[in-house]
């Protein structure tokens, strides 16, 4: 019962007398990093009274509403382990098709998002094993939580085609395009590092841009969630979230 989120501008102080919460700065607004619910936080966590698992489930339901790929007996949803599983399962349930474990994660590789470029590529090549028995001849709707630099996704799609023999691969991203750097401690420091900005005109996500990105990645199609879907999935107003990396609008000056 004593576990709760700290309010912005407050600190938990622990000393020999016990613990107390002190305010160290005024905070005129909230701006909780939305990416925590999408990727960083443990799926069992609850932040600002919002379950990470349920938010990811809602993101999958948002993806299902956008789906246009023909559904037949050979169509399956495959999550990119592990952070995409809740979204993939919810999407598959809404579309009434199977969600299957077509990729097995190597537990000895860490998160490639925070590695250097050479290390990311090397780890990406050994990070997932495609299961041919699950993927062969299938139309795969591949659900990923986000695409930041695209290193892992390019390698993964190549392995799914050459080793898993998937017939089609349609990438669905449970997050809008990452278009701007984070200046609050997350390792995506320049626009040049990011995958999406080079395809967008004035930050606008078009069908043509998504088709060009799919071709670059080696996918049959690609679809991102729109920005307004994030606040709906989290269940908080967009103004109380930091969405700077997907909008370019930062919650603090300078």
PAMI-770339 format. One record per atom (N, C-alpha, C): x, y, z; residue in one letter. Coordinates in steps of 0.02 Angstrom, whole numbers, padded with zeros to 5 digits, always signed. Atoms other than C-alpha are relative to their C-alpha. Last residue first. Layout:
<recs>
XYZa
...
</recs>
This chain:
<recs>
-00072+00008+00017x
+00768+01269-01220x
+00017-00073-00011x
-00032-00047+00047x
+00595+01266-01139x
+00073-00018-00010x
-00038-00052-00036x
+00517+01110-01060x
+00033+00046-00051x
+00038-00027-00056x
+00378+00994-01122x
+00037+00052+00041x
-00029+00019-00064x
+00458+00968-01293x
-00037+00033+00058x
+00020-00053-00047x
+00364+00970-01459x
+00020-00022+00070x
-00047-00055+00004x
+00452+00867-01592x
-00016+00058+00046x
+00032-00062+00023x
+00296+00759-01608x
+00050+00056-00013x
+00046+00015+00056x
+00353+00578-01591x
-00035+00061-00027x
-00035+00038+00051x
+00510+00607-01485x
-00045-00020-00058x
-00045-00041+00041x
+00425+00748-01390x
+00032-00040-00056x
+00001+00033+00065x
+00279+00642-01329x
+00048+00034-00048x
-00053-00025+00043x
+00299+00685-01145x
-00001-00042-00063x
-00052+00046+00020x
+00129+00645-01072x
+00056+00038-00036x
-00034+00022-00061x
+00009+00755-00974x
+00054-00052-00014x
-00036-00054-00031x
-00043+00854-01128x
+00035-00019+00065x
-00064-00008+00032x
-00089+00694-01220x
+00042+00054+00032x
-00001-00052+00052x
-00226+00666-01092x
+00070+00007-00030x
-00016-00065-00028x
-00209+00500-00999x
-00003+00052-00057x
+00057-00022-00040x
-00286+00330-01037x
+00014+00065+00036x
-00023-00010-00069x
-00122+00252-01095x
-00058+00020+00046x
-00022+00065-00028x
-00204+00181-01251x
+00023+00007+00072x
+00059+00043-00009x
-00301+00340-01291x
+00020-00066+00034x
+00036-00025-00058x
-00146+00448-01261x
-00062-00043+00014x
-00040+00011-00061x
-00046+00340-01381x
-00038+00022+00062x
+00014+00066-00028x
-00179+00329-01517x
+00037-00011+00066x
+00056-00005-00048x
-00170+00518-01546x
-00018-00067+00030x
-00019-00029-00065x
+00005+00500-01620x
-00058-00001+00049x
+00000-00073-00001x
-00050+00382-01759x
+00015+00026+00070x
+00057-00031-00034x
+00003+00199-01749x
+00004+00075-00007x
-00010-00025-00067x
+00128+00143-01880x
-00067+00020+00031x
+00049-00047-00025x
+00101+00035-02034x
+00016+00018+00073x
-00016-00026-00066x
+00225-00056-02143x
-00055+00048+00021x
+00035-00062-00018x
+00201-00165-02296x
+00021+00020+00070x
+00052-00007+00052x
+00286-00307-02390x
-00043+00062+00014x
+00066+00026-00019x
+00440-00284-02282x
-00049+00009-00058x
+00009+00067+00029x
+00621-00267-02339x
-00065-00032+00020x
-00009+00052-00050x
+00664-00123-02223x
-00001-00070-00030x
-00068-00005-00028x
+00692+00003-02362x
+00013-00057+00050x
-00048+00022+00051x
+00536-00056-02454x
+00071+00001+00027x
+00007+00073+00006x
+00430-00042-02297x
+00051-00027-00050x
-00034+00030-00057x
+00497+00134-02267x
-00003-00076-00003x
-00072-00008+00011x
+00448+00186-02444x
+00040-00031+00058x
-00019+00047+00053x
+00273+00114-02420x
+00075+00004-00013x
+00000+00067-00030x
+00255+00205-02253x
+00020-00053-00052x
-00057+00004-00045x
+00306+00369-02334x
+00005-00070+00031x
-00060+00005+00040x
+00183+00343-02476x
+00063-00007+00042x
-00002+00068+00026x
+00041+00308-02356x
+00063-00011-00041x
+00046+00014+00055x
+00082+00471-02269x
+00005-00073-00020x
-00003+00071+00019x
+00158+00515-02100x
-00052-00014-00053x
+00065+00031+00015x
+00180+00704-02088x
+00011-00072-00024x
+00022+00041-00056x
+00336+00772-02001x
-00065-00037-00011x
+00026-00044-00052x
+00359+00911-02128x
-00030-00040+00058x
-00001-00069+00023x
+00382+00777-02261x
-00035+00044+00051x
+00059-00041-00014x
+00424+00609-02184x
+00010+00070-00028x
+00055+00018+00044x
+00544+00479-02257x
-00060+00047+00007x
-00020-00008+00070x
+00709+00545-02188x
-00057-00015-00048x
+00003-00070+00025x
+00628+00570-02017x
+00016+00008-00074x
+00060-00028+00032x
+00585+00383-01991x
+00008+00070-00032x
+00021+00030+00064x
+00749+00291-01960x
-00053+00042-00035x
+00067+00027+00001x
+00833+00394-01824x
-00021-00023-00070x
+00000+00070-00022x
+01021+00416-01804x
-00068-00034-00012x
-00034+00042+00049x
+01023+00575-01909x
+00002-00073+00019x
+00050+00019+00050x
+00893+00653-01793x
+00032-00047-00052x
+00001-00040+00061x
+01023+00652-01656x
-00053-00025-00048x
-00021-00070-00009x
+01028+00599-01472x
+00000+00042-00063x
+00013-00012+00071x
+00932+00438-01461x
+00011+00075-00011x
-00055-00001+00049x
+00999+00369-01297x
-00025+00001-00072x
+00007+00060+00041x
+00864+00419-01172x
+00049+00005-00059x
-00037+00057-00025x
+00917+00543-01037x
-00006-00064-00040x
+00014+00013-00071x
+00797+00689-01050x
+00032-00065+00024x
-00050-00036-00039x
+00855+00767-01214x
-00008-00012+00075x
+00020-00009-00069x
+00765+00642-01326x
+00057+00035+00037x
-00043+00026-00054x
+00793+00663-01512x
-00032+00009+00068x
-00039-00052-00033x
+00652+00687-01638x
+00041-00030+00056x
-00024-00051+00048x
+00557+00584-01768x
+00047+00051+00031x
-00045-00039-00042x
+00512+00418-01685x
+00035+00051-00046x
-00071-00006+00019x
+00368+00357-01792x
+00039+00043+00049x
-00011-00044+00057x
+00206+00321-01696x
+00074+00002-00019x
-00027-00064-00020x
+00201+00168-01582x
+00003+00043-00062x
+00047-00022-00052x
+00130-00009-01589x
+00023+00066+00030x
-00038-00030-00055x
+00222-00039-01754x
-00048+00031+00050x
+00046-00046-00034x
+00147-00159-01881x
+00034+00024+00064x
-00023-00026-00064x
+00264-00244-02006x
-00051+00049+00028x
+00030-00066-00006x
+00184-00349-02144x
+00016+00026+00070x
-00011-00028-00066x
+00290-00499-02192x
-00025+00072+00001x
+00006-00072-00003x
+00238-00610-02337x
+00014+00022+00071x
+00021-00020+00067x
+00283-00789-02385x
-00007+00075-00005x
+00066-00032-00001x
+00384-00827-02227x
-00017+00025-00070x
+00037+00009+00063x
+00530-00943-02265x
-00071+00027+00003x
+00069+00019-00018x
+00590-00948-02084x
-00044-00012-00060x
+00000+00058-00044x
+00776-00953-02126x
-00071-00024+00016x
-00049+00050+00021x
+00790-00839-02278x
-00001-00064+00042x
+00011+00022+00069x
+00630-00737-02258x
+00048-00058-00018x
+00066+00031+00004x
+00629-00723-02068x
-00014-00026-00071x
-00003+00067-00029x
+00817-00693-02068x
-00067-00036-00004x
-00040+00043+00044x
+00803-00546-02188x
+00004-00072+00026x
+00041+00015+00059x
+00660-00472-02088x
+00039-00045-00048x
+00052+00048-00017x
+00762-00485-01927x
-00042-00020-00061x
-00031+00065-00008x
+00916-00399-01997x
-00054-00053+00011x
-00027+00020+00065x
+00815-00251-02059x
+00029-00070+00002x
+00054+00019+00044x
+00713-00242-01897x
+00026-00023-00069x
+00027+00066-00017x
+00864-00246-01782x
-00052-00022-00051x
-00053+00051+00008x
+00952-00099-01866x
-00028-00070+00011x
+00019+00051+00049x
+00792+00005-01887x
+00052-00055-00009x
-00052-00006+00052x
+00859+00157-01790x
-00009-00049-00057x
-00040-00060-00013x
+00708+00187-01679x
+00051+00010-00055x
-00059+00003+00043x
+00570+00067-01730x
+00037+00065+00012x
-00023-00064+00027x
+00440+00035-01595x
+00057-00014-00048x
+00021-00055-00044x
+00339-00101-01507x
+00020+00068-00028x
-00058-00026-00037x
+00350-00224-01652x
-00022+00059+00043x
+00014-00057-00045x
+00209-00331-01721x
+00063+00017+00039x
-00052-00003-00050x
+00243-00442-01873x
-00009+00063+00043x
+00007-00068-00026x
+00087-00483-01972x
+00047+00005+00059x
-00016-00018-00069x
+00148-00639-02061x
-00015+00074+00012x
+00003-00074+00003x
+00071-00712-02219x
+00005+00024+00073x
+00051-00040-00033x
+00131-00891-02198x
+00002+00073-00021x
+00059-00008+00043x
+00223-01008-02316x
-00054+00045+00028x
-00007+00018+00070x
+00348-01061-02181x
-00067+00006-00038x
+00002-00055+00048x
+00326-00962-02021x
-00006-00021-00073x
+00055-00046-00015x
+00283-01089-01884x
-00010+00051-00057x
+00062+00039-00004x
+00388-01238-01939x
-00061+00044+00012x
+00025+00015+00067x
+00524-01118-01995x
-00067-00037+00002x
+00022+00070+00000x
+00545-01048-01819x
-00031-00016-00068x
+00065+00012+00031x
+00645-00885-01834x
-00016-00075+00000x
-00001+00058+00044x
+00787-00869-01706x
-00069-00010-00030x
+00061+00039+00010x
+00806-00697-01631x
+00012-00058-00047x
+00049-00015-00051x
+00951-00598-01554x
-00062-00044-00005x
+00008+00060-00043x
+01095-00674-01650x
-00057+00007+00050x
-00006+00061+00040x
+01099-00556-01799x
-00009-00063+00041x
+00062+00012+00036x
+01032-00413-01694x
+00002-00065-00039x
+00049+00032-00044x
+01179-00429-01574x
-00065-00017-00037x
-00026+00066-00018x
+01306-00397-01712x
-00051-00037+00045x
+00006+00044+00057x
+01203-00254-01783x
+00022-00071+00017x
+00071+00012+00014x
+01180-00170-01614x
-00008-00050-00057x
+00026+00049-00048x
+01364-00194-01567x
-00073-00016-00014x
-00030+00065+00017x
+01421-00105-01725x
-00027-00055+00045x
+00023+00024+00065x
+01298+00039-01698x
+00027-00069-00017x
-00030-00034+00056x
+01327+00064-01511x
-00018-00034-00065x
-00069+00017+00018x
+01205-00014-01388x
+00026+00046-00055x
-00047-00045-00035x
+01052+00062-01303x
+00073-00016-00016x
+00018-00071+00006x
+00916-00006-01420x
+00054+00046+00029x
-00043-00031+00051x
+01001-00176-01433x
-00011+00074-00006x
+00040-00045+00041x
+00925-00237-01269x
+00045+00038-00049x
+00036-00053-00035x
+01032-00379-01204x
-00043+00041-00048x
-00013-00065+00030x
+01082-00542-01287x
-00042+00052+00036x
-00067-00022-00019x
+01094-00700-01181x
+00020+00065-00035x
+00001-00034-00065x
+00907-00735-01181x
+00068+00028+00020x
-00060+00024-00034x
+00907-00772-01368x
+00007+00038+00066x
-00050-00048-00021x
+00728-00732-01416x
+00059-00035+00034x
-00023+00017-00067x
+00624-00859-01511x
+00059+00046+00018x
-00068-00022-00014x
+00526-00793-01659x
+00018-00018+00072x
-00041+00016+00058x
+00370-00872-01733x
+00073+00019+00007x
-00070-00015-00016x
+00281-00876-01566x
+00043-00022-00058x
-00045+00057-00009x
+00103-00873-01631x
+00071+00024+00015x
-00062-00032-00019x
-00046-00755-01621x
+00049-00055+00018x
-00047+00024-00052x
-00186-00842-01715x
+00057+00050+00012x
-00051+00042+00031x
-00324-00746-01808x
+00051-00020+00054x
+00019+00071+00000x
-00488-00674-01745x
+00048-00043-00041x
+00007+00020+00071x
-00442-00493-01792x
-00021-00073-00008x
+00049-00044+00032x
-00474-00427-01616x
-00012-00019-00072x
+00066+00015-00027x
-00386-00577-01540x
-00053+00042-00034x
+00022+00063+00028x
-00236-00554-01655x
-00071-00019+00024x
+00015-00011+00071x
-00219-00372-01607x
-00028-00063-00032x
+00062-00038+00003x
-00231-00412-01422x
-00021+00014-00072x
+00055+00044-00021x
-00099-00548-01435x
-00067+00035-00006x
+00012+00049+00053x
+00017-00435-01536x
-00059-00046+00018x
+00032-00034+00056x
+00001-00290-01413x
-00017-00050-00055x
+00067-00020-00022x
+00037-00401-01262x
-00038+00033-00057x
+00046+00057-00005x
+00183-00486-01352x
-00071+00021+00020x
+00056-00006+00046x
+00273-00330-01412x
-00055-00052+00011x
+00042-00057-00018x
+00391-00309-01264x
-00060+00008-00045x
+00056+00022-00041x
+00462-00484-01279x
-00051+00056+00008x
-00005+00007-00073x
+00487-00538-01413x
+00045+00054+00030x
-00073-00002-00010x
+00443-00473-01587x
+00010-00002+00075x
-00031-00055-00038x
+00262-00531-01592x
+00076-00003-00005x
-00061+00021-00034x
+00195-00640-01734x
+00028+00060+00039x
-00034-00056-00033x
+00018-00625-01800x
+00059-00027+00039x
-00014+00005-00072x
-00037-00760-01921x
+00031+00066+00024x
-00020-00063-00031x
-00118-00766-02093x
+00010-00010+00075x
-00073-00001-00006x
-00119-00935-02184x
+00026+00064+00033x
-00022+00053-00045x
-00305-00969-02156x
+00075-00001+00010x
+00019+00067+00023x
-00351-00800-02230x
+00029-00051+00048x
-00005+00052-00051x
-00352-00616-02180x
-00023-00066-00029x
+00049+00055+00007x
-00316-00489-02316x
+00012-00055+00052x
-00027+00060+00032x
-00206-00348-02246x
-00055-00053-00006x
+00030+00008+00067x
-00306-00190-02206x
+00026-00062-00037x
-00026+00053+00043x
-00275-00168-02019x
-00039-00007-00065x
-00031-00027+00060x
-00307+00002-01939x
+00015-00053-00054x
+00049-00044+00033x
-00430-00055-01805x
+00027+00028-00066x
+00050+00042+00034x
-00313-00199-01762x
-00051+00042-00038x
-00028+00026+00062x
-00172-00078-01723x
-00052-00040-00040x
-00005-00057+00047x
-00278+00014-01595x
+00028-00023-00067x
+00069-00011+00024x
-00320-00153-01513x
-00003+00059-00049x
+00015+00053+00048x
-00134-00190-01503x
-00070+00006-00029x
-00037-00017+00061x
-00103-00022-01419x
-00013-00051-00054x
+00039-00051+00036x
-00242-00063-01294x
+00035+00021-00065x
+00059+00034+00029x
-00150-00224-01246x
-00042+00050-00040x
-00024+00035+00060x
+00010-00124-01224x
-00056-00039-00033x
-00015-00051+00051x
-00082-00006-01106x
+00023-00034-00064x
+00063-00021+00030x
-00155-00156-01013x
+00009+00054-00053x
+00029+00054+00041x
+00016-00233-00985x
-00063+00024-00035x
-00039+00004+00062x
+00093-00068-00927x
-00029-00054-00046x
-00036+00063+00008x
-00048-00046-00801x
+00037-00001-00066x
+00013+00028+00066x
-00096+00138-00777x
+00044-00063-00008x
+00060+00042-00003x
-00111+00201-00598x
-00020-00028-00068x
+00056-00047+00000x
+00020+00335-00633x
-00067-00037-00005x
-00026-00068-00007x
+00138+00190-00669x
-00058+00049-00009x
+00055-00048+00003x
+00096+00005-00646x
+00030+00070+00014x
-00001-00063-00038x
+00228-00126-00683x
-00066+00038-00007x
+00039+00008-00061x
+00202-00307-00737x
-00006+00064+00040x
+00071+00006+00017x
+00257-00270-00916x
-00044-00009+00061x
+00020+00070-00006x
+00423-00206-00852x
-00075-00006-00011x
+00022+00028-00064x
+00448-00028-00910x
-00014-00075-00004x
-00050+00005-00053x
+00555+00027-01057x
-00024-00038+00061x
-00061+00041+00006x
+00451-00013-01210x
+00039-00009+00064x
-00008+00036+00063x
+00276+00055-01238x
+00058-00049+00003x
+00054+00050+00008x
+00229+00105-01061x
+00011-00043-00062x
-00005+00048-00055x
+00397+00189-01029x
-00053-00054-00008x
-00040+00058+00023x
+00391+00267-01202x
+00010-00051+00055x
+00046+00052+00024x
+00249+00382-01144x
+00037-00064-00018x
-00026+00030+00062x
+00375+00483-01041x
-00046-00058-00022x
-00027+00067-00010x
+00270+00570-00907x
+00020-00029-00067x
-00022+00020+00067x
+00248+00757-00937x
+00035-00068+00007x
-00028+00067+00005x
+00150+00829-00793x
+00025-00011-00071x
+00037+00050+00040x
+00125+01015-00775x
+00034-00068+00006x
+00064-00025+00024x
+00168+01166-00668x
-00040-00050-00041x
+00013+00036+00062x
+00302+01073-00571x
-00068+00020-00026x
+00070-00007+00022x
+00380+01174-00431x
-00008-00036-00067x
+00012-00046+00055x
+00547+01106-00374x
-00074+00003-00014x
-00061-00038+00013x
+00623+01015-00224x
-00009+00049-00058x
+00004-00035+00064x
+00465+00944-00144x
+00064+00041-00009x
-00010-00073-00002x
+00504+00822-00005x
-00006+00028-00071x
+00003-00028+00068x
+00442+00645+00023x
+00004+00075+00005x
+00050-00053+00009x
+00496+00563+00185x
+00003+00024-00072x
+00003-00028+00067x
+00591+00410+00243x
-00054+00054-00002x
+00052+00032+00041x
+00653+00345+00408x
+00000+00028-00070x
+00066-00010-00032x
+00747+00435+00548x
-00057-00035-00038x
+00009+00042-00060x
+00913+00361+00491x
-00067+00008+00035x
-00053-00014-00049x
+00890+00439+00318x
-00012-00042+00062x
-00007+00054-00049x
+00790+00406+00158x
+00059+00017+00046x
-00060-00006-00040x
+00729+00554+00053x
+00000-00055+00053x
+00005+00044-00059x
+00602+00522-00085x
+00067+00002+00036x
-00052+00050-00010x
+00605+00670-00203x
-00016-00041+00062x
-00009+00025-00069x
+00470+00782-00274x
+00055-00053+00002x
-00029-00051-00043x
+00462+00893-00429x
+00008-00022+00072x
-00055-00039+00030x
+00342+00778-00522x
+00025+00054+00048x
+00024-00057+00040x
+00238+00673-00401x
+00060+00035-00032x
-00017-00066-00026x
+00317+00510-00346x
-00029+00053-00046x
-00043-00042+00041x
+00223+00354-00402x
+00015+00065+00036x
+00036-00044+00044x
+00156+00238-00268x
+00049+00042-00040x
-00032-00008+00065x
+00208+00093-00157x
-00043+00045-00044x
-00042-00059-00001x
+00148+00117+00023x
+00036+00013-00067x
+00041-00061+00000x
+00000+00000+00000x
+00043+00063+00000x
</recs>
